[in-house]
Amino acid sequence: QVQLVESGGGLVQAGGSLRLSCAASGRSVSTYTMRWFRQAPGKEREFVARIDRSGMIYYADSVKGRFTISRDNAKNTVYLQMSSLKPEDTAVYYCNIDVVYWGQGTQVTVSS
């Protein structure tokens, strides 16, 4: 059984930082592409970042230079370090593995 559990969301002021975690079970984060997505109220879910099993990393233009995706194979966990947060980063953040598996999401709210 594949399970993803996100954590680390919260309320932060604009310009602040948060680190999201995605703990996986049933799949190894080192052998699958891991993705972060987000969904703001009234909007479609959008891609944020991904890390391939080779270590190649990609970011959405909207977060490039502010967000960093990484993984800890020993902990089977993927992280999203978010800095210089903006109100428009407010959303529920989801991690994804093997395309079809999703976590329950963690809320990030950035106040102006």
Helices and strands as residue ranges (DSSP letters): E 3-7, E 10-13, E 18-25, E 34-39, E 46-51, E 57-59, E 67-72, E 77-82, G 87-89, E 91-97, E 101-102, E 106-111
